[in-house]
Amino acid sequence: MSYTRSGMFCNFAVLLAAMLVVFPTSGLQRVSAFQAETQPPRLDGFAKSQIHMGVQFQISLYATDEEVAERAFAASFAEIARLERVFSDYNNDSEARRIDARRCETSIELSPDMQRLLEKSLAVNQNTNGYFDVTLGALTKLWRAARREKKAPESEALRSASDRVGSHRLQLSHNQLLKNSPGVELDFGGIAKGDAADQVLSLLKQQFGITRVLIDASGDLVAGDPPPNQPGWVIGLSRPADDPSPMPRVYLANRALASSGDSTQFLEVDRTRWSHLLNPHTKTPIIGQNLTLVWADDGATADALASALAICPGDEFQTIANRFPNVAACVYRRATADQTTEVLQTENWNPTIQDQQVR
């Protein structure tokens, strides 16, 4: 049986999670049972979905019984909801929004979660030559409204928001944060989902001893150990529309695989298609269609690089990827619908796919 997802990318095949179990859209369902060949107890497969951070989180896991699975799901989704209250830019009571509202050059004490993800974000910013930046909040809000209203933002508003972008405007010291410039606003949309999946994977292992897990945060996949008697969770990798070759299927275990695309989040003005992905250097959305796939050791890194590698120039692509251990990535780009798709791949992309491919 298989689980498929559709509708993520316009003119691109979607990133599929072709699982060994069927995922219901809500509720808890026992989906399969396996008897371990060498040691008890028997593990059954369970899956459950909820909406958090504006997307559907789906968790598939193997547990000894339904009661354990129910408690594990409850704790997992409570953790995601808790992290959403830390990083959301929609919730005025979130820690991120409270930081946005604080005055410049006033020391701000951070929660452990905020400190952890800010440290990660600033490190990724440095190692991606600034193509990943969590200070894009003001611009993100402008272009989000533009997509909703179907018209480009006013030039004066764009200039004002652009003047508040740049990770150099943040000074982090342990659990204390200083904003060196007024009006800086945070946007964790490019890393929080992957981080939440990482935290759930850790929680399930530490609190419940559950390691056979796959977390799907709407295309950001974080896998623990594989299903019983299997080498990994079976994942279908997307292809651009002008590539007629079959979709490859690969095994994913104890790694993360993230995707970034713009099938629904874009604005078209005067026959120019503006993506939802913002280039921190130009302070403008990237043009055209793109699809980015990133393998990494953790979800937060994969999530962030799926944006940064989609944005960066081709001559910086491999150099940036090399700064992150065990990362493999592929980017499909097309500035206009009638152009041939440009493909950027890290040197280890094809070997990684071949090594993990389902035969």
Order of alpha helices (4+ residues) and beta strands (2+ residues): beta-beta-beta-alpha-alpha-beta-alpha-alpha-alpha-beta-beta-alpha-beta-beta-beta-beta-beta-beta-beta-beta-beta-alpha-alpha-beta-beta-alpha
